[in-house]
Amino acid sequence: MNSIVAAPPRVIVHRTSGSSHGPITRLMSPGDLGQLCKPFVFLDRIAAKADAMQRGFGMHPHSGIATLTYLIEGQVIYEDTTGQSGTLPSGGVEWMQAGNGVWHSGRPVASSPIQGFQLWVALPAAEENAPPHSLYLAPSEIPREGPARVLLGQYGATRSPVTAPAGMNYLAVQLQDNEHWRYTPPAGHSVAWLAVNSGSLDAGGNANAGEMVVFEESGAAIDIVARGATSFVLGSAVKHPHDLVMGHYSVHTSVAALEKGEQEIQRIGALLQQEGRLG
């Protein structure tokens, strides 16, 4: 009689505490772990005390990527050149699909502390020079599946309202002390990583607050046990098949696509300058 042996859970192959510049810790960039985790190419963890980020992030451009900002604590006033503006509340999500070029800004409301993550996703070749669009979600608009809020993609029976490129999931997870959670990725999601905001966990190795870990490329599940109350974000995806061609604020699949995006960024920037909207 043949027995079925379950595949062992994935193991951690890289870990980092990133590099901090004031309240921002850069955990992943296109030139380092982004090469392993693409289409996820950039991750900042934001942990700012009151008054530490009064100026916020002034108007700045992107092309070839989408950015997802997930606020765990605090409120941010936003504006972008797709014509949207408003206040993103605590627990909210900003999805900015830059495509061929966009500018946006964000600054904290009053002197409230800010916690959260900003993720960059490299877009497929068919979308990297498409018109930009943005979406801003209140906490009530982000669906849950068990302990996970589904920021991108589909987990279990729950799908994110964000219209994002296929083949990737991005979850925000909260676990209680000693709670066990198993993430079984969809077929083809060989890329997987997580970053801890608070607490610590065991995922085939310890990961503490402020750390990002990258798992081996496979289709296996990820087993996680919380050590204390723990919150983290987790991404999994089908691997982005293209090289990463980088500009200052952009990531594309080719030099020609990057040049096209940078031309549009410059065009929009000149209009913003004329309008007095650039510092």
Buried (B, 14 or more C-beta within 10 A) or exposed (E): EEEEEEEEBBBBBBBBEBEEEEBBBBBBBBEBBBBBBBBBBBBBBBBBEEEBBEEBBEBBBBBBBBBBBBBBBBBBBBBBBBEBEEEBBBBBBBBBBBBBBBBBBBBBBEEBBBBBBBBBBBBBBEBBBEEBBBBBBEEEBBBBBEBBBBBBBBBEEBEBBBEBBEBBBBBBBBBEEEBEBEBBBBEEBBBBBBBBBBBBBBBBEBBBBBBBBBBEBBBBBBBBBBBEEBBBBBBBBBBBEBEBBBBEBBBBBBEEBBEBBBEBBEEBBEEBEEEEBBE
